[in-house]
Amino acid sequence: MLGSLHLRRMDKRERLRSASLRQQIAFLDAELDTALLFLELAEAELAMNNFGRVDELMGKAVDARNTAANFLADFDDQDQRDRLKEKYEALARSIGDIQRRSRPIS
């Protein structure tokens, strides 16, 4: 009886841990997707030479990227961390690209 109760508690902890991991993954995916959306908008504004709006959107993209980085550093699931890190690195490259293109040439 006591062993059965212990197994049920362990099972419940595992389910909660698994649910928490799924939520972390969903949050990181959403945060990175949000940053990518800000970049797409910044790209459109850059094409219209609206540099003030580009700076505003880039700031939001960088904030979303930084938030994701904070969570990614503590992420336990190696496969998901690798996948999300690739997405993060692609985002970082895109941010750098738009930042370079939005600076006036001196």
C-alpha positions as CSV (number, residue, x, y, z in Angstrom):
1,M,0.0,0.0,0.0
2,L,2.7,2.4,1.0
3,G,4.8,1.5,-2.0
4,S,1.9,2.1,-4.3
5,L,1.3,5.6,-2.9
6,H,5.0,6.4,-3.4
7,L,4.8,5.2,-7.0
8,R,1.7,7.4,-7.7
9,R,3.5,10.4,-6.2
10,M,6.6,9.8,-8.3
11,D,4.4,9.4,-11.4
12,K,2.6,12.7,-10.6
13,R,6.0,14.4,-10.2
14,E,7.1,13.1,-13.5
15,R,3.9,14.2,-15.2
16,L,4.3,17.7,-13.7
17,R,8.0,17.8,-14.7
18,S,7.0,16.8,-18.2
19,A,4.2,19.4,-18.4
20,S,6.6,22.1,-17.1
21,L,9.2,21.1,-19.8
22,R,6.5,21.3,-22.5
23,Q,5.5,24.8,-21.3
24,Q,9.1,26.0,-21.3
25,I,9.6,24.7,-24.8
26,A,6.4,26.4,-25.9
27,F,7.4,29.7,-24.2
28,L,10.9,29.7,-25.8
29,D,9.4,28.9,-29.2
30,A,6.9,31.7,-28.9
31,E,9.5,34.2,-27.7
32,L,11.8,33.4,-30.6
33,D,8.9,33.5,-33.0
34,T,7.9,36.9,-31.6
35,A,11.5,38.2,-32.1
36,L,11.4,36.9,-35.7
37,L,8.1,38.7,-36.3
38,F,9.6,42.0,-35.0
39,L,12.5,41.4,-37.5
40,E,10.2,40.9,-40.4
41,L,8.4,44.2,-39.5
42,A,11.8,45.9,-39.1
43,E,12.8,44.6,-42.6
44,A,9.7,46.1,-44.1
45,E,10.3,49.4,-42.4
46,L,13.9,49.4,-43.5
47,A,12.7,49.0,-47.1
48,M,10.7,52.2,-46.6
49,N,13.7,54.0,-45.0
50,N,11.7,54.4,-41.8
51,F,14.8,54.2,-39.6
52,G,13.0,55.3,-36.4
53,R,10.6,52.5,-36.6
54,V,13.4,50.1,-37.5
55,D,15.2,51.0,-34.3
56,E,12.0,50.6,-32.3
57,L,11.3,47.1,-33.7
58,M,14.9,46.0,-33.4
59,G,14.8,47.0,-29.7
60,K,11.8,44.7,-29.3
61,A,13.5,41.9,-31.2
62,V,16.6,42.2,-29.1
63,D,14.5,42.2,-25.9
64,A,12.7,39.0,-27.0
65,R,16.0,37.4,-27.9
66,N,17.6,38.3,-24.6
67,T,14.6,36.9,-22.7
68,A,14.9,33.7,-24.6
69,A,18.6,33.5,-23.9
70,N,18.0,33.8,-20.2
71,F,15.7,30.8,-20.3
72,L,17.7,28.8,-22.8
73,A,20.8,28.9,-20.5
74,D,18.9,26.9,-17.9
75,F,17.2,24.5,-20.2
76,D,17.7,20.8,-19.3
77,D,16.5,18.9,-22.4
78,Q,19.5,18.6,-24.6
79,D,17.7,17.8,-27.9
80,Q,15.2,20.7,-27.4
81,R,18.0,23.0,-26.2
82,D,20.0,22.2,-29.4
83,R,17.0,22.9,-31.6
84,L,16.1,26.1,-29.8
85,K,19.8,27.2,-29.8
86,E,19.9,26.9,-33.6
87,K,16.8,29.0,-33.8
88,Y,18.3,31.5,-31.4
89,E,21.6,31.7,-33.4
90,A,19.7,32.3,-36.6
91,L,17.8,35.0,-34.9
92,A,21.0,36.6,-33.6
93,R,22.5,36.6,-37.2
94,S,19.4,38.2,-38.6
95,I,19.4,40.9,-35.9
96,G,23.0,41.6,-36.8
97,D,22.3,41.7,-40.5
98,I,19.4,44.2,-40.1
99,Q,21.4,46.3,-37.7
100,R,24.3,46.6,-40.2
101,R,22.0,47.5,-43.1
102,S,20.1,50.1,-41.1
103,R,23.2,52.1,-40.2
104,P,24.0,54.9,-42.5
105,I,27.3,54.6,-44.3
106,S,29.8,57.2,-43.2
